[in-house]
Structure formats: C-alpha cells, structure tokens
Amino acid sequence: MCEVHRVFIEAQLRLRRNATAIFQDLVDAHGYSGAYNSVKRFVRALRKKTPEQFDRLSFLPGEEMQVDYGEGAPTLVPGTDRYKKPRLFVATLRHSRRSFRRVVWKSSQQVWAQLHEQAFRYFGGCPQYVVLDNLKEGVQRPDLYEPELNPVYAAMLEHYGVVADPARVRDPNRKGTVEHAIGHTQATALKGRRFESIEAQNEHLEHWETSWAAKRIHGSERQQVQAMFEAERAHLKPLPLLGMQYFTQGVRTVCDDSCVRVDHSSYAARPAAIGSKVLVRIFERRIEIRDVQGALLRTHAKAERPGSVVLPADERVFNPSRETRLILGQAKEIGEHASRLCELMFAAEGRVGQRKLWGIVGLTKRYPAVCIDGACAQALAQGVYSYKQVKALAERLFADAMAAMDEASNMACAVHADTMALEGTLVQQHELIRQTDEYADLFTHAALVASAVVAKAMDEKAGGQA
C-alpha cells in the first residue's frame, strides 16, 4: 500500500521528517488506510544504506606519526586537595604502532611543540610526516587545501625537517591509529587509577609502554610492536644537534621613526616601510623582524633595559640638536683653531650653541678652510666667540687673499708679456712661466699672508687701546 505513495514519502524523508509525521500526512491528505507499522517498515527500507567501505592503509617505516590529545587519569592539583584530569598527549608511529605518552596540566603553542620534540627524542629520530587534528595549538586556520599552521609549531617542524599533514575537518578516521592508542591507554593503563602528581602519572605511563604496550602482539599485523619499532627506527630522520629555540610571535606596525615597539623598547625595522605591518618573533635573547610572508628582514639582540632604542646612527634622520659629535668632527677637519673655538662655544652654551657651530662649519661652502681657520684663530685671540665675527673675519681674509693673488697674477702676466715680446713667438713652456700646481700653492700662500697681515693689524690695535 505504501508503494503507490513512494514519491511523497521520499520527498518527506529528504525533509528529514520521521515515520510518524509521514503516516499522519498520508492519512489526512492522501486517503491512506493502512497501518502505521507498514509505513514504518517502508521508511526503514528507504533509509537503509550500503555500509561505507574504507581502504586498508599501509605506511612505510618512518613515514608517518599521528598525534592527538585525550584525557589522563585524575591527578592531585598542586597546592590543593582536588583531583583533576590532565591532558594526555599521545604520539604514535603509524608503521610500528609504537607510542609516546605524556600528561600535562595545560596546553599552549609552545607546550604542543615541545611535546613533539620529546616524542622525536624518545623515538630517536623524526618521521617524514605528522598527522594531527585541527586544534588551535597546531593549526591556526583550518582549510581543506592550504591549512595555515601555528607559527611556533611550523618553525619547530621546519627545524626538525618534518612536514605537517592536518586531517580534514570531521574526519577522525584519518588518524585512527592514535585515536585507538588514546582509547587503549585510557581503558588499560589509566582506568580506575588516581595519581598524586603529574610526574607519577608520566612514570607509570612510560613503564606501562615499555613493559606491556610495546611487547604486545598487534592484532592485525600479528607482530610484536617493539620488534616492528626496531625495524622502523633505522628509517627515522636523524635529530638535529640543537633543539628548537622557542619564541612568541606578534604583528607590529612600523612607526614613523622606522622602528617597531617590542616590550617597551624600539628596534629598527628597515627595509620595512613606515606604516607597514611586520611579524616580530621574540626569542629569549634576540628579536627577529619578518615581513608578512615570513621572510627575515632584521635581527637584533634583545635590549636589556626597557625604553632602549636599537637604531644604528646611519639610519637616523638628521637632527641638528643631536649631532654634536658630527659638528665637532667637521670643525676639526677645518683646522686646529676652528676645532678649539667650536669646543669652547659648545662648552659655554651647550645645545643652544650648536646653531653657531653649524654656521661656522657651513662657511666651508663659501670660503677655503685656511681662511675659516685663520678667522677662528683671530676670534680666539680676541676672546669673541661669535659666528658673525668669524664670518666677517673669514670674508676679510678671503678678500685679502684674492687681492694678493690678483696682484701676483698680474705681475706674472706682465713678465710673461715682456718675455713674449722679446722672443716674438708664443711658447707653452718657459723658465719664466709658472707650472699649474704653483698657481694652486699661490692662493694658499696669499691667504696665509693675508691672515698674518690681519692678525698683525689686530695686535697693533689692541696694543694702542692698552
């Protein structure tokens, strides 16, 4: 009787309605006169499915390790009289079924990665792949095609040369081996037990693994687990010499001084652009700055004092109020007297006096250093520490030097003209014609002579006033 209503019943089943509701609608709307049990049997037959077939997976030695968390046995919480179940971490080699077990009170990114390290050391090597669930300690953003791993976990796996293979969401069968190992541990090693400390439970788990679990004959393989592990051990990757250096990672924005702020200190972030986002990895003794793709940009030693600024001098923006050493260095290049005058001016006026210092060293753009140094010598002799005074003296020395050079040049030209008139021909070289380097020395000599003349005049003026 139900067969004639098959189309209606199948449509209602797709709406996830039960047999009782379908029977009532058949009676009210379709004139059904049969019994409810007939509808129930018909619905049960339609719902019956062919059982899903699963493949029998096999793995090469050292190919895969499966990891997951479960619940441990009740353990006394330190400092209290309460018992609480800690988290049970199990790592199982897929080929041999050999397992590593540890209980911890709390999990975190670092704890999760450290448990993997302990498992690698326990097995004496690393597998090629690690299959894990999509818990946050391991997978930051689950995705069927490109899952995003937690940065600390990803760095740890890279350090050991292991590749993560997160299981698909809601697919526990992909890591059924470790799921079974957790159930076996809870039902056999921990069932009905209580422990007074985490350490006591871990000691019990290690003893149970080596004495019982590793010596059992595996049901489907019909081999001893320990014997299979001994064969698999040679296929594990060797461990690196040093363990993983752990860090915390955060996102920072590059400030307008080209630095990022980390724990109340500033660190240079170039070549990252101002206003851009960067990743900062904080290790125990160093700071790494990376771009958002993870490429390393800068590495700095971690500042010991809060408020420190780790920024090389050549990356700082020019700031006249802070460049005392630069000013005094440029003054020293001008000459001894310029250096002495600038040091005295800075000692007397401090930061405010730097403006005068910049003015004095800036005179090199207009006047030769010998004129500026001579002007500073005269200013020192007069006891007048003034930029305007130095500038006026430098202008006078330069003018006197130019006049002396013009006079010497005119004399040389007159001699040269007389010589040419006598010989009646033009020549490029002659004992009366000066070489080009002599003309360069002539200017310096003229400047020195002019400086001496001005100094003598100033001394005579001072003597007359006395």
LINCORRA-V427223 format. One record per residue. N is the residue number from 0. D_LAST is the distance of its C-alpha to the last C-alpha in whole Angstrom. Layout:
BEGIN
[[N & D_LAST] [N & D_LAST]]
END
This chain:
BEGIN
[[0 & 141] [1 & 137] [2 & 137] [3 & 137] [4 & 134] [5 & 132] [6 & 130] [7 & 129] [8 & 129] [9 & 126] [10 & 124] [11 & 124] [12 & 123] [13 & 120] [14 & 119] [15 & 119] [16 & 122] [17 & 124] [18 & 128] [19 & 129] [20 & 127] [21 & 129] [22 & 132] [23 & 132] [24 & 131] [25 & 134] [26 & 136] [27 & 134] [28 & 134] [29 & 136] [30 & 139] [31 & 139] [32 & 142] [33 & 141] [34 & 140] [35 & 136] [36 & 137] [37 & 138] [38 & 134] [39 & 132] [40 & 134] [41 & 133] [42 & 130] [43 & 129] [44 & 131] [45 & 128] [46 & 125] [47 & 126] [48 & 124] [49 & 124] [50 & 122] [51 & 119] [52 & 119] [53 & 116] [54 & 115] [55 & 115] [56 & 112] [57 & 111] [58 & 108] [59 & 107] [60 & 105] [61 & 102] [62 & 102] [63 & 101] [64 & 100] [65 & 101] [66 & 99] [67 & 99] [68 & 99] [69 & 101] [70 & 102] [71 & 102] [72 & 104] [73 & 103] [74 & 100] [75 & 99] [76 & 95] [77 & 93] [78 & 92] [79 & 95] [80 & 99] [81 & 100] [82 & 101] [83 & 100] [84 & 100] [85 & 98] [86 & 97] [87 & 99] [88 & 98] [89 & 100] [90 & 100] [91 & 103] [92 & 103] [93 & 106] [94 & 107] [95 & 108] [96 & 108] [97 & 106] [98 & 103] [99 & 100] [100 & 100] [101 & 97] [102 & 97] [103 & 94] [104 & 93] [105 & 90] [106 & 90] [107 & 87] [108 & 85] [109 & 84] [110 & 87] [111 & 90] [112 & 88] [113 & 88] [114 & 91] [115 & 92] [116 & 90] [117 & 92] [118 & 95] [119 & 94] [120 & 93] [121 & 96] [122 & 98] [123 & 96] [124 & 95] [125 & 95] [126 & 97] [127 & 97] [128 & 97] [129 & 97] [130 & 99] [131 & 97] [132 & 98] [133 & 96] [134 & 94] [135 & 90] [136 & 89] [137 & 90] [138 & 91] [139 & 88] [140 & 90] [141 & 94] [142 & 95] [143 & 98] [144 & 96] [145 & 93] [146 & 92] [147 & 88] [148 & 88] [149 & 85] [150 & 82] [151 & 82] [152 & 86] [153 & 86] [154 & 83] [155 & 85] [156 & 88] [157 & 86] [158 & 84] [159 & 88] [160 & 89] [161 & 92] [162 & 93] [163 & 93] [164 & 97] [165 & 97] [166 & 100] [167 & 101] [168 & 101] [169 & 104] [170 & 106] [171 & 106] [172 & 109] [173 & 106] [174 & 105] [175 & 108] [176 & 108] [177 & 105] [178 & 106] [179 & 110] [180 & 107] [181 & 106] [182 & 109] [183 & 111] [184 & 108] [185 & 108] [186 & 112] [187 & 113] [188 & 109] [189 & 108] [190 & 111] [191 & 112] [192 & 109] [193 & 106] [194 & 103] [195 & 100] [196 & 97] [197 & 96] [198 & 96] [199 & 100] [200 & 101] [201 & 99] [202 & 101] [203 & 104] [204 & 103] [205 & 102] [206 & 105] [207 & 108] [208 & 106] [209 & 107] [210 & 110] [211 & 112] [212 & 110] [213 & 110] [214 & 113] [215 & 115] [216 & 117] [217 & 116] [218 & 119] [219 & 118] [220 & 117] [221 & 119] [222 & 117] [223 & 115] [224 & 111] [225 & 110] [226 & 111] [227 & 110] [228 & 107] [229 & 107] [230 & 108] [231 & 105] [232 & 102] [233 & 102] [234 & 101] [235 & 98] [236 & 95] [237 & 93] [238 & 90] [239 & 86] [240 & 85] [241 & 82] [242 & 83] [243 & 82] [244 & 78] [245 & 79] [246 & 77] [247 & 76] [248 & 76] [249 & 75] [250 & 73] [251 & 70] [252 & 68] [253 & 65] [254 & 62] [255 & 59] [256 & 57] [257 & 60] [258 & 61] [259 & 64] [260 & 64] [261 & 66] [262 & 66] [263 & 63] [264 & 61] [265 & 60] [266 & 61] [267 & 60] [268 & 63] [269 & 63] [270 & 64] [271 & 66] [272 & 65] [273 & 63] [274 & 66] [275 & 69] [276 & 71] [277 & 71] [278 & 73] [279 & 71] [280 & 73] [281 & 72] [282 & 73] [283 & 72] [284 & 69] [285 & 68] [286 & 68] [287 & 70] [288 & 69] [289 & 72] [290 & 73] [291 & 76] [292 & 78] [293 & 77] [294 & 75] [295 & 72] [296 & 69] [297 & 66] [298 & 66] [299 & 64] [300 & 64] [301 & 64] [302 & 61] [303 & 62] [304 & 59] [305 & 60] [306 & 58] [307 & 57] [308 & 56] [309 & 57] [310 & 56] [311 & 54] [312 & 51] [313 & 52] [314 & 54] [315 & 52] [316 & 50] [317 & 47] [318 & 45] [319 & 41] [320 & 40] [321 & 42] [322 & 41] [323 & 38] [324 & 39] [325 & 40] [326 & 36] [327 & 35] [328 & 37] [329 & 36] [330 & 33] [331 & 33] [332 & 35] [333 & 32] [334 & 30] [335 & 29] [336 & 25] [337 & 27] [338 & 29] [339 & 26] [340 & 25] [341 & 28] [342 & 29] [343 & 26] [344 & 27] [345 & 30] [346 & 29] [347 & 27] [348 & 29] [349 & 33] [350 & 36] [351 & 34] [352 & 31] [353 & 34] [354 & 34] [355 & 30] [356 & 31] [357 & 34] [358 & 32] [359 & 30] [360 & 33] [361 & 35] [362 & 33] [363 & 35] [364 & 37] [365 & 35] [366 & 33] [367 & 33] [368 & 32] [369 & 30] [370 & 28] [371 & 28] [372 & 27] [373 & 24] [374 & 23] [375 & 23] [376 & 21] [377 & 18] [378 & 18] [379 & 18] [380 & 15] [381 & 14] [382 & 16] [383 & 18] [384 & 21] [385 & 23] [386 & 26] [387 & 25] [388 & 22] [389 & 23] [390 & 26] [391 & 24] [392 & 22] [393 & 26] [394 & 27] [395 & 24] [396 & 25] [397 & 29] [398 & 29] [399 & 27] [400 & 29] [401 & 32] [402 & 31] [403 & 31] [404 & 34] [405 & 36] [406 & 35] [407 & 36] [408 & 39] [409 & 40] [410 & 40] [411 & 42] [412 & 45] [413 & 45] [414 & 45] [415 & 48] [416 & 50] [417 & 50] [418 & 52] [419 & 54] [420 & 55] [421 & 56] [422 & 58] [423 & 59] [424 & 60] [425 & 58] [426 & 57] [427 & 55] [428 & 54] [429 & 53] [430 & 50] [431 & 48] [432 & 48] [433 & 45] [434 & 47] [435 & 46] [436 & 44] [437 & 42] [438 & 41] [439 & 40] [440 & 38] [441 & 36] [442 & 35] [443 & 33] [444 & 32] [445 & 30] [446 & 29] [447 & 27] [448 & 26] [449 & 25] [450 & 23] [451 & 21] [452 & 20] [453 & 18] [454 & 17] [455 & 15] [456 & 14] [457 & 12] [458 & 11] [459 & 10] [460 & 9] [461 & 6] [462 & 5] [463 & 5] [464 & 4] [465 & 0]]
END
